C-alpha cells in the first residue's frame, strides 16, 4: 500500500506497476495536476532563449 503523493489527496492505493514506482492513485486527477504545476515552475525559472541572429 502507498499513499498518493498529492498533498491535497492522500488516498491509499496498491501499486500494481511492474517496477513499483507509481506515486499517484490516479494519473488523470492527481498526477496531471502536479506534473502541470512542476512544468510551469520549471518554465518560470528557466532563462528565455535568445532569438536567432539575423543574417
C-alpha distance matrix in Angstrom:
0.0 3.8 7.0 9.9 12.6 15.3 16.6 18.1 15.0 12.0 10.2 6.5 5.6 4.6 6.7 9.7 12.1 14.6 14.2 10.6 11.8 10.7 10.8 11.7 10.6 14.2 16.8 19.7 19.1 17.0 17.4 21.1 22.1 20.7 22.2 25.5 25.7 25.2 27.8 30.2 29.9 30.6 33.6 35.0 35.0 36.4 40.2 42.1 43.5 47.3 49.3 51.0 54.5 57.3 59.7
3.8 0.0 3.8 6.6 8.9 11.8 13.2 15.1 12.3 9.3 8.4 5.5 5.4 6.1 6.8 10.6 12.0 14.7 13.8 10.0 10.0 8.6 7.6 8.8 8.6 12.3 14.5 17.5 16.7 14.1 14.4 18.2 18.9 17.3 18.9 22.1 22.1 21.5 24.3 26.7 26.2 27.0 30.0 31.3 31.3 32.8 36.6 38.6 40.1 43.8 45.9 47.8 51.3 54.1 56.6
7.0 3.8 0.0 3.8 6.3 8.6 9.6 11.4 8.8 5.6 5.6 4.4 6.3 8.7 9.6 13.3 14.5 17.5 16.6 12.9 11.9 9.9 7.5 7.6 7.6 11.3 13.5 16.2 14.6 11.8 12.8 16.4 16.5 14.9 17.1 20.1 19.7 19.5 22.5 24.5 24.0 25.2 28.2 29.1 29.3 31.2 35.0 36.9 38.7 42.4 44.5 46.6 50.1 52.9 55.5
9.9 6.6 3.8 0.0 3.8 5.5 7.6 9.1 6.5 4.9 5.3 6.1 7.3 10.1 10.3 13.7 14.2 17.5 16.7 13.4 11.6 8.9 5.8 4.5 5.4 8.4 10.2 12.7 11.0 8.0 9.1 12.7 12.7 11.3 13.6 16.4 16.2 16.4 19.2 21.1 20.9 22.3 25.0 26.1 26.6 28.4 32.2 33.8 35.6 39.4 41.3 43.5 47.0 49.7 52.4
12.6 8.9 6.3 3.8 0.0 3.8 6.0 8.7 7.7 6.8 8.7 9.7 10.8 13.1 12.5 15.9 15.6 18.6 17.1 14.1 11.5 9.4 5.6 5.7 8.3 10.4 11.0 13.6 11.8 8.2 8.5 11.9 11.5 9.1 11.4 14.3 13.6 13.3 16.5 18.3 17.7 19.0 22.0 22.9 23.1 25.0 28.8 30.7 32.6 36.3 38.4 40.7 44.1 46.9 49.7
15.3 11.8 8.6 5.5 3.8 0.0 3.8 5.5 5.3 6.3 8.6 11.0 12.5 15.4 15.2 18.4 18.2 21.4 20.3 17.4 14.8 12.2 8.6 7.0 8.9 10.1 10.6 12.2 9.7 6.0 7.6 10.3 8.9 7.2 10.5 12.5 11.6 12.3 15.4 16.6 16.3 18.3 20.9 21.4 22.2 24.4 28.1 29.7 31.9 35.6 37.5 40.0 43.4 46.1 49.0
16.6 13.2 9.6 7.6 6.0 3.8 0.0 3.8 5.5 6.0 9.4 12.0 14.5 17.6 17.8 21.2 21.3 24.5 23.2 20.1 17.6 15.4 11.6 10.5 11.9 13.5 14.3 15.7 12.7 9.4 11.4 13.7 11.6 9.9 13.4 15.0 13.2 14.1 17.5 18.2 17.3 19.7 22.3 22.3 22.9 25.5 29.1 31.0 33.4 37.1 39.2 41.9 45.2 47.9 50.9
18.1 15.1 11.4 9.1 8.7 5.5 3.8 0.0 3.8 6.4 9.2 12.6 15.1 18.6 19.3 22.4 22.8 26.2 25.4 22.3 20.0 17.2 13.7 11.6 12.2 13.1 14.3 14.7 11.2 8.8 11.8 13.5 11.0 10.6 14.3 15.2 13.7 15.5 18.6 18.8 18.5 21.3 23.4 23.3 24.5 27.1 30.6 32.1 34.6 38.2 40.0 42.8 46.2 48.7 51.8
15.0 12.3 8.8 6.5 7.7 5.3 5.5 3.8 0.0 3.8 5.5 9.1 11.5 15.1 16.2 19.2 20.0 23.6 23.1 19.8 18.0 14.9 11.8 9.2 8.9 10.3 12.3 13.0 9.8 7.5 10.7 13.1 11.5 11.4 14.8 16.2 15.5 17.0 19.9 20.7 20.7 23.1 25.3 25.6 26.8 29.1 32.7 34.1 36.4 40.0 41.8 44.4 47.9 50.4 53.3
12.0 9.3 5.6 4.9 6.8 6.3 6.0 6.4 3.8 0.0 3.8 6.5 9.5 13.0 14.3 17.7 18.8 22.2 21.4 17.9 16.4 13.8 10.7 9.1 8.8 11.4 13.7 15.2 12.5 9.9 12.3 15.3 14.3 13.4 16.5 18.6 17.7 18.6 21.7 22.9 22.5 24.5 27.1 27.6 28.3 30.6 34.3 35.9 38.1 41.8 43.8 46.3 49.7 52.4 55.2
10.2 8.4 5.6 5.3 8.7 8.6 9.4 9.2 5.5 3.8 0.0 3.8 6.6 10.3 12.2 15.3 16.9 20.5 20.4 16.9 16.0 13.0 10.7 8.5 6.7 9.6 12.7 14.2 11.9 10.1 12.6 15.6 15.3 14.9 17.7 19.9 19.7 20.6 23.4 24.8 24.9 26.7 29.2 29.9 30.8 32.8 36.6 38.0 40.0 43.7 45.5 47.8 51.4 53.9 56.7
6.5 5.5 4.4 6.1 9.7 11.0 12.0 12.6 9.1 6.5 3.8 0.0 3.8 7.1 9.6 12.8 14.8 18.2 18.1 14.4 14.3 11.7 10.2 9.1 7.1 10.7 13.9 15.9 14.4 12.6 14.2 17.6 17.9 17.2 19.4 22.1 22.1 22.5 25.2 27.1 27.0 28.4 31.1 32.2 32.7 34.5 38.3 39.9 41.7 45.5 47.3 49.4 53.0 55.6 58.2
5.6 5.4 6.3 7.3 10.8 12.5 14.5 15.1 11.5 9.5 6.6 3.8 0.0 3.8 6.3 9.1 11.4 14.8 15.3 11.8 12.2 9.5 9.2 8.2 5.8 9.2 12.3 14.8 14.1 12.7 13.6 17.0 18.1 17.5 19.1 22.0 22.6 22.7 25.1 27.3 27.6 28.6 31.2 32.7 33.2 34.7 38.4 39.9 41.3 45.1 46.8 48.7 52.3 54.9 57.4
4.6 6.1 8.7 10.1 13.1 15.4 17.6 18.6 15.1 13.0 10.3 7.1 3.8 0.0 3.8 6.1 9.1 12.0 12.8 9.5 11.0 9.0 10.1 10.2 8.3 11.3 13.9 16.7 16.8 15.5 15.6 19.0 20.6 19.8 20.9 24.0 24.9 24.6 26.7 29.3 29.6 30.2 32.8 34.6 34.9 36.0 39.8 41.3 42.5 46.3 47.9 49.6 53.2 55.8 58.1
6.7 6.8 9.6 10.3 12.5 15.2 17.8 19.3 16.2 14.3 12.2 9.6 6.3 3.8 0.0 3.8 5.6 8.7 9.1 6.0 7.5 5.9 8.2 9.2 8.5 11.0 12.7 15.9 16.5 15.0 14.3 17.6 19.6 18.5 19.0 22.4 23.5 22.7 24.6 27.5 27.8 27.9 30.6 32.6 32.8 33.6 37.3 38.9 39.8 43.6 45.2 46.7 50.3 52.9 55.1
9.7 10.6 13.3 13.7 15.9 18.4 21.2 22.4 19.2 17.7 15.3 12.8 9.1 6.1 3.8 0.0 3.8 6.5 8.5 6.7 9.1 8.0 11.1 11.8 10.8 12.4 13.7 16.8 18.1 17.2 16.1 19.1 21.6 20.9 20.8 24.1 25.7 24.9 26.3 29.4 30.0 29.9 32.3 34.7 34.9 35.4 39.0 40.3 41.0 44.7 46.1 47.4 51.0 53.5 55.5
12.1 12.0 14.5 14.2 15.6 18.2 21.3 22.8 20.0 18.8 16.9 14.8 11.4 9.1 5.6 3.8 0.0 3.8 5.6 5.1 6.8 6.4 10.1 11.4 11.6 12.5 12.8 16.1 17.9 16.8 14.9 17.6 20.5 19.5 18.8 22.2 24.0 22.8 23.9 27.2 27.8 27.4 29.8 32.3 32.4 32.6 36.2 37.5 37.9 41.5 43.0 44.1 47.6 50.2 52.1
14.6 14.7 17.5 17.5 18.6 21.4 24.5 26.2 23.6 22.2 20.5 18.2 14.8 12.0 8.7 6.5 3.8 0.0 3.8 5.7 8.1 9.2 13.0 14.9 15.3 16.2 16.1 19.4 21.4 20.3 18.0 20.6 23.5 22.3 21.3 24.7 26.5 24.9 25.8 29.3 29.8 28.9 31.3 34.1 33.9 33.8 37.2 38.6 38.7 42.2 43.7 44.5 48.0 50.6 52.3
14.2 13.8 16.6 16.7 17.1 20.3 23.2 25.4 23.1 21.4 20.4 18.1 15.3 12.8 9.1 8.5 5.6 3.8 0.0 3.8 5.7 8.3 11.7 14.4 15.6 16.9 16.6 20.2 21.8 20.1 17.6 20.4 23.0 21.2 20.2 23.8 25.2 23.3 24.4 27.9 28.0 27.0 29.7 32.3 31.8 31.7 35.1 36.8 37.0 40.5 42.3 43.1 46.5 49.3 51.0
10.6 10.0 12.9 13.4 14.1 17.4 20.1 22.3 19.8 17.9 16.9 14.4 11.8 9.5 6.0 6.7 5.1 5.7 3.8 0.0 3.8 5.9 9.0 11.7 12.8 14.7 15.0 18.7 19.8 17.8 15.9 19.1 21.3 19.4 19.1 22.8 23.8 22.1 23.8 27.1 27.0 26.4 29.3 31.6 31.2 31.6 35.2 37.0 37.5 41.2 43.1 44.2 47.7 50.5 52.4
11.8 10.0 11.9 11.6 11.5 14.8 17.6 20.0 18.0 16.4 16.0 14.3 12.2 11.0 7.5 9.1 6.8 8.1 5.7 3.8 0.0 3.8 6.3 9.5 11.6 13.3 12.9 16.7 17.6 15.3 13.0 16.1 18.2 16.1 15.5 19.3 20.3 18.4 20.1 23.4 23.2 22.6 25.6 27.8 27.4 27.8 31.5 33.3 33.9 37.6 39.6 40.9 44.3 47.2 49.2
10.7 8.6 9.9 8.9 9.4 12.2 15.4 17.2 14.9 13.8 13.0 11.7 9.5 9.0 5.9 8.0 6.4 9.2 8.3 5.9 3.8 0.0 3.8 6.1 7.9 9.5 9.5 13.2 14.0 11.9 10.0 13.3 15.4 13.8 13.7 17.3 18.4 17.2 18.9 22.0 22.2 22.2 24.8 27.0 27.1 27.7 31.4 33.0 33.9 37.6 39.4 40.9 44.5 47.2 49.4
10.8 7.6 7.5 5.8 5.6 8.6 11.6 13.7 11.8 10.7 10.7 10.2 9.2 10.1 8.2 11.1 10.1 13.0 11.7 9.0 6.3 3.8 0.0 3.8 6.9 8.9 9.0 12.6 12.4 9.5 8.1 11.8 13.1 11.1 11.7 15.3 15.8 14.8 17.1 19.9 19.8 20.2 23.0 24.7 24.9 26.0 29.8 31.5 32.8 36.5 38.5 40.3 43.8 46.6 49.0
11.7 8.8 7.6 4.5 5.7 7.0 10.5 11.6 9.2 9.1 8.5 9.1 8.2 10.2 9.2 11.8 11.4 14.9 14.4 11.7 9.5 6.1 3.8 0.0 3.8 5.4 6.1 9.4 8.8 6.2 5.8 9.5 10.7 9.7 10.9 14.0 14.7 14.7 16.9 19.2 19.6 20.5 23.0 24.6 25.3 26.6 30.3 31.7 33.1 36.9 38.6 40.6 44.2 46.8 49.3
10.6 8.6 7.6 5.4 8.3 8.9 11.9 12.2 8.9 8.8 6.7 7.1 5.8 8.3 8.5 10.8 11.6 15.3 15.6 12.8 11.6 7.9 6.9 3.8 0.0 3.8 6.8 9.2 8.6 7.3 8.1 11.3 12.5 12.4 13.9 16.5 17.5 18.0 20.0 22.1 22.8 24.0 26.2 27.8 28.7 30.0 33.7 34.9 36.4 40.1 41.6 43.6 47.3 49.7 52.3
14.2 12.3 11.3 8.4 10.4 10.1 13.5 13.1 10.3 11.4 9.6 10.7 9.2 11.3 11.0 12.4 12.5 16.2 16.9 14.7 13.3 9.5 8.9 5.4 3.8 0.0 3.8 5.5 5.8 5.9 6.5 8.7 10.6 11.5 12.5 14.6 16.2 17.1 18.5 20.6 21.9 23.0 24.7 26.5 27.9 29.0 32.5 33.3 34.7 38.4 39.6 41.5 45.2 47.4 50.0
16.8 14.5 13.5 10.2 11.0 10.6 14.3 14.3 12.3 13.7 12.7 13.9 12.3 13.9 12.7 13.7 12.8 16.1 16.6 15.0 12.9 9.5 9.0 6.1 6.8 3.8 0.0 3.8 5.6 5.7 4.2 5.7 8.6 9.5 9.5 11.6 13.8 14.4 15.3 17.7 19.2 20.0 21.6 23.7 25.1 25.9 29.3 30.0 31.1 34.8 36.0 37.8 41.5 43.7 46.3
19.7 17.5 16.2 12.7 13.6 12.2 15.7 14.7 13.0 15.2 14.2 15.9 14.8 16.7 15.9 16.8 16.1 19.4 20.2 18.7 16.7 13.2 12.6 9.4 9.2 5.5 3.8 0.0 3.8 6.3 6.2 5.6 8.1 10.4 10.6 11.5 14.0 15.5 15.9 17.6 19.8 20.9 21.9 23.9 25.8 26.6 29.9 30.1 31.4 35.0 35.8 37.7 41.5 43.5 46.1
19.1 16.7 14.6 11.0 11.8 9.7 12.7 11.2 9.8 12.5 11.9 14.4 14.1 16.8 16.5 18.1 17.9 21.4 21.8 19.8 17.6 14.0 12.4 8.8 8.6 5.8 5.6 3.8 0.0 3.8 5.9 5.9 6.5 9.0 10.5 11.2 12.8 14.8 15.9 17.1 18.9 20.6 21.8 23.2 25.2 26.5 29.9 30.3 32.0 35.6 36.6 38.9 42.6 44.6 47.4
17.0 14.1 11.8 8.0 8.2 6.0 9.4 8.8 7.5 9.9 10.1 12.6 12.7 15.5 15.0 17.2 16.8 20.3 20.1 17.8 15.3 11.9 9.5 6.2 7.3 5.9 5.7 6.3 3.8 0.0 3.8 5.7 5.5 6.4 8.7 10.2 11.0 12.5 14.4 15.8 16.9 18.6 20.4 21.6 23.2 24.7 28.3 29.2 31.0 34.7 36.1 38.4 42.0 44.3 47.2
17.4 14.4 12.8 9.1 8.5 7.6 11.4 11.8 10.7 12.3 12.6 14.2 13.6 15.6 14.3 16.1 14.9 18.0 17.6 15.9 13.0 10.0 8.1 5.8 8.1 6.5 4.2 6.2 5.9 3.8 0.0 3.8 5.6 5.4 6.0 8.5 10.0 10.6 12.1 14.3 15.4 16.5 18.3 20.1 21.4 22.5 26.1 27.0 28.5 32.2 33.7 35.8 39.4 41.8 44.5
21.1 18.2 16.4 12.7 11.9 10.3 13.7 13.5 13.1 15.3 15.6 17.6 17.0 19.0 17.6 19.1 17.6 20.6 20.4 19.1 16.1 13.3 11.8 9.5 11.3 8.7 5.7 5.6 5.9 5.7 3.8 0.0 3.8 5.6 5.2 6.1 8.7 10.0 10.5 12.2 14.3 15.4 16.5 18.4 20.2 21.1 24.5 25.0 26.4 30.1 31.2 33.3 37.0 39.2 41.9
22.1 18.9 16.5 12.7 11.5 8.9 11.6 11.0 11.5 14.3 15.3 17.9 18.1 20.6 19.6 21.6 20.5 23.5 23.0 21.3 18.2 15.4 13.1 10.7 12.5 10.6 8.6 8.1 6.5 5.5 5.6 3.8 0.0 3.8 5.6 5.2 6.3 8.8 10.0 10.8 12.5 14.5 15.6 16.8 18.8 20.3 23.7 24.2 26.2 29.8 31.1 33.6 37.2 39.4 42.4
20.7 17.3 14.9 11.3 9.1 7.2 9.9 10.6 11.4 13.4 14.9 17.2 17.5 19.8 18.5 20.9 19.5 22.3 21.2 19.4 16.1 13.8 11.1 9.7 12.4 11.5 9.5 10.4 9.0 6.4 5.4 5.6 3.8 0.0 3.8 5.4 5.1 6.2 8.6 9.9 10.6 12.4 14.3 15.5 16.8 18.5 22.1 23.2 25.2 28.9 30.6 33.1 36.6 39.1 42.0
22.2 18.9 17.1 13.6 11.4 10.5 13.4 14.3 14.8 16.5 17.7 19.4 19.1 20.9 19.0 20.8 18.8 21.3 20.2 19.1 15.5 13.7 11.7 10.9 13.9 12.5 9.5 10.6 10.5 8.7 6.0 5.2 5.6 3.8 0.0 3.8 5.5 5.1 6.1 8.6 9.9 10.6 12.3 14.3 15.6 16.5 20.1 21.0 22.6 26.3 27.9 30.1 33.7 36.2 39.0
25.5 22.1 20.1 16.4 14.3 12.5 15.0 15.2 16.2 18.6 19.9 22.1 22.0 24.0 22.4 24.1 22.2 24.7 23.8 22.8 19.3 17.3 15.3 14.0 16.5 14.6 11.6 11.5 11.2 10.2 8.5 6.1 5.2 5.4 3.8 0.0 3.8 5.5 5.1 6.2 8.6 10.0 10.7 12.4 14.5 15.5 18.8 19.2 21.0 24.7 26.0 28.4 32.0 34.3 37.2
25.7 22.1 19.7 16.2 13.6 11.6 13.2 13.7 15.5 17.7 19.7 22.1 22.6 24.9 23.5 25.7 24.0 26.5 25.2 23.8 20.3 18.4 15.8 14.7 17.5 16.2 13.8 14.0 12.8 11.0 10.0 8.7 6.3 5.1 5.5 3.8 0.0 3.8 5.5 5.2 6.2 8.7 10.0 10.7 12.6 14.4 17.8 18.8 21.1 24.7 26.4 29.2 32.6 35.1 38.1
25.2 21.5 19.5 16.4 13.3 12.3 14.1 15.5 17.0 18.6 20.6 22.5 22.7 24.6 22.7 24.9 22.8 24.9 23.3 22.1 18.4 17.2 14.8 14.7 18.0 17.1 14.4 15.5 14.8 12.5 10.6 10.0 8.8 6.2 5.1 5.5 3.8 0.0 3.8 5.5 5.1 6.2 8.7 10.0 10.8 12.4 16.0 17.5 19.6 23.3 25.3 27.9 31.2 34.0 36.9
27.8 24.3 22.5 19.2 16.5 15.4 17.5 18.6 19.9 21.7 23.4 25.2 25.1 26.7 24.6 26.3 23.9 25.8 24.4 23.8 20.1 18.9 17.1 16.9 20.0 18.5 15.3 15.9 15.9 14.4 12.1 10.5 10.0 8.6 6.1 5.1 5.5 3.8 0.0 3.8 5.4 5.2 6.3 8.7 10.1 10.7 14.1 15.0 16.7 20.4 22.2 24.6 28.1 30.7 33.6
30.2 26.7 24.5 21.1 18.3 16.6 18.2 18.8 20.7 22.9 24.8 27.1 27.3 29.3 27.5 29.4 27.2 29.3 27.9 27.1 23.4 22.0 19.9 19.2 22.1 20.6 17.7 17.6 17.1 15.8 14.3 12.2 10.8 9.9 8.6 6.2 5.2 5.5 3.8 0.0 3.8 5.4 5.1 6.2 8.8 10.1 13.1 13.7 16.1 19.6 21.2 24.1 27.5 29.9 33.1
29.9 26.2 24.0 20.9 17.7 16.3 17.3 18.5 20.7 22.5 24.9 27.0 27.6 29.6 27.8 30.0 27.8 29.8 28.0 27.0 23.2 22.2 19.8 19.6 22.8 21.9 19.2 19.8 18.9 16.9 15.4 14.3 12.5 10.6 9.9 8.6 6.2 5.1 5.4 3.8 0.0 3.8 5.5 5.2 6.4 8.8 12.1 13.7 16.4 19.9 22.1 25.1 28.2 31.0 34.1
30.6 27.0 25.2 22.3 19.0 18.3 19.7 21.3 23.1 24.5 26.7 28.4 28.6 30.2 27.9 29.9 27.4 28.9 27.0 26.4 22.6 22.2 20.2 20.5 24.0 23.0 20.0 20.9 20.6 18.6 16.5 15.4 14.5 12.4 10.6 10.0 8.7 6.2 5.2 5.4 3.8 0.0 3.8 5.5 5.3 6.2 9.9 11.7 13.9 17.5 20.0 22.6 25.7 28.7 31.6
33.6 30.0 28.2 25.0 22.0 20.9 22.3 23.4 25.3 27.1 29.2 31.1 31.2 32.8 30.6 32.3 29.8 31.3 29.7 29.3 25.6 24.8 23.0 23.0 26.2 24.7 21.6 21.9 21.8 20.4 18.3 16.5 15.6 14.3 12.3 10.7 10.0 8.7 6.3 5.1 5.5 3.8 0.0 3.8 5.5 5.3 8.1 8.9 11.2 14.8 16.9 19.7 22.9 25.7 28.7
35.0 31.3 29.1 26.1 22.9 21.4 22.3 23.3 25.6 27.6 29.9 32.2 32.7 34.6 32.6 34.7 32.3 34.1 32.3 31.6 27.8 27.0 24.7 24.6 27.8 26.5 23.7 23.9 23.2 21.6 20.1 18.4 16.8 15.5 14.3 12.4 10.7 10.0 8.7 6.2 5.2 5.5 3.8 0.0 3.8 5.7 8.0 9.1 12.4 15.5 17.8 21.0 23.9 26.7 29.9
35.0 31.3 29.3 26.6 23.1 22.2 22.9 24.5 26.8 28.3 30.8 32.7 33.2 34.9 32.8 34.9 32.4 33.9 31.8 31.2 27.4 27.1 24.9 25.3 28.7 27.9 25.1 25.8 25.2 23.2 21.4 20.2 18.8 16.8 15.6 14.5 12.6 10.8 10.1 8.8 6.4 5.3 5.5 3.8 0.0 3.8 6.5 9.2 12.2 15.3 18.2 21.2 23.8 26.9 30.0
36.4 32.8 31.2 28.4 25.0 24.4 25.5 27.1 29.1 30.6 32.8 34.5 34.7 36.0 33.6 35.4 32.6 33.8 31.7 31.6 27.8 27.7 26.0 26.6 30.0 29.0 25.9 26.6 26.5 24.7 22.5 21.1 20.3 18.5 16.5 15.5 14.4 12.4 10.7 10.1 8.8 6.2 5.3 5.7 3.8 0.0 3.8 6.5 8.9 12.1 15.1 17.8 20.6 23.8 26.7
40.2 36.6 35.0 32.2 28.8 28.1 29.1 30.6 32.7 34.3 36.6 38.3 38.4 39.8 37.3 39.0 36.2 37.2 35.1 35.2 31.5 31.4 29.8 30.3 33.7 32.5 29.3 29.9 29.9 28.3 26.1 24.5 23.7 22.1 20.1 18.8 17.8 16.0 14.1 13.1 12.1 9.9 8.1 8.0 6.5 3.8 0.0 3.8 6.3 8.9 12.2 15.1 17.5 20.7 23.7
42.1 38.6 36.9 33.8 30.7 29.7 31.0 32.1 34.1 35.9 38.0 39.9 39.9 41.3 38.9 40.3 37.5 38.6 36.8 37.0 33.3 33.0 31.5 31.7 34.9 33.3 30.0 30.1 30.3 29.2 27.0 25.0 24.2 23.2 21.0 19.2 18.8 17.5 15.0 13.7 13.7 11.7 8.9 9.1 9.2 6.5 3.8 0.0 3.8 6.4 9.0 12.3 14.9 17.8 21.0
43.5 40.1 38.7 35.6 32.6 31.9 33.4 34.6 36.4 38.1 40.0 41.7 41.3 42.5 39.8 41.0 37.9 38.7 37.0 37.5 33.9 33.9 32.8 33.1 36.4 34.7 31.1 31.4 32.0 31.0 28.5 26.4 26.2 25.2 22.6 21.0 21.1 19.6 16.7 16.1 16.4 13.9 11.2 12.4 12.2 8.9 6.3 3.8 0.0 3.8 6.4 9.0 11.9 15.0 17.9
47.3 43.8 42.4 39.4 36.3 35.6 37.1 38.2 40.0 41.8 43.7 45.5 45.1 46.3 43.6 44.7 41.5 42.2 40.5 41.2 37.6 37.6 36.5 36.9 40.1 38.4 34.8 35.0 35.6 34.7 32.2 30.1 29.8 28.9 26.3 24.7 24.7 23.3 20.4 19.6 19.9 17.5 14.8 15.5 15.3 12.1 8.9 6.4 3.8 0.0 3.8 6.4 8.6 11.8 14.8
49.3 45.9 44.5 41.3 38.4 37.5 39.2 40.0 41.8 43.8 45.5 47.3 46.8 47.9 45.2 46.1 43.0 43.7 42.3 43.1 39.6 39.4 38.5 38.6 41.6 39.6 36.0 35.8 36.6 36.1 33.7 31.2 31.1 30.6 27.9 26.0 26.4 25.3 22.2 21.2 22.1 20.0 16.9 17.8 18.2 15.1 12.2 9.0 6.4 3.8 0.0 3.8 6.4 8.9 12.1
51.0 47.8 46.6 43.5 40.7 40.0 41.9 42.8 44.4 46.3 47.8 49.4 48.7 49.6 46.7 47.4 44.1 44.5 43.1 44.2 40.9 40.9 40.3 40.6 43.6 41.5 37.8 37.7 38.9 38.4 35.8 33.3 33.6 33.1 30.1 28.4 29.2 27.9 24.6 24.1 25.1 22.6 19.7 21.0 21.2 17.8 15.1 12.3 9.0 6.4 3.8 0.0 3.8 6.4 9.1
54.5 51.3 50.1 47.0 44.1 43.4 45.2 46.2 47.9 49.7 51.4 53.0 52.3 53.2 50.3 51.0 47.6 48.0 46.5 47.7 44.3 44.5 43.8 44.2 47.3 45.2 41.5 41.5 42.6 42.0 39.4 37.0 37.2 36.6 33.7 32.0 32.6 31.2 28.1 27.5 28.2 25.7 22.9 23.9 23.8 20.6 17.5 14.9 11.9 8.6 6.4 3.8 0.0 3.8 6.2
57.3 54.1 52.9 49.7 46.9 46.1 47.9 48.7 50.4 52.4 53.9 55.6 54.9 55.8 52.9 53.5 50.2 50.6 49.3 50.5 47.2 47.2 46.6 46.8 49.7 47.4 43.7 43.5 44.6 44.3 41.8 39.2 39.4 39.1 36.2 34.3 35.1 34.0 30.7 29.9 31.0 28.7 25.7 26.7 26.9 23.8 20.7 17.8 15.0 11.8 8.9 6.4 3.8 0.0 3.7
59.7 56.6 55.5 52.4 49.7 49.0 50.9 51.8 53.3 55.2 56.7 58.2 57.4 58.1 55.1 55.5 52.1 52.3 51.0 52.4 49.2 49.4 49.0 49.3 52.3 50.0 46.3 46.1 47.4 47.2 44.5 41.9 42.4 42.0 39.0 37.2 38.1 36.9 33.6 33.1 34.1 31.6 28.7 29.9 30.0 26.7 23.7 21.0 17.9 14.8 12.1 9.1 6.2 3.7 0.0
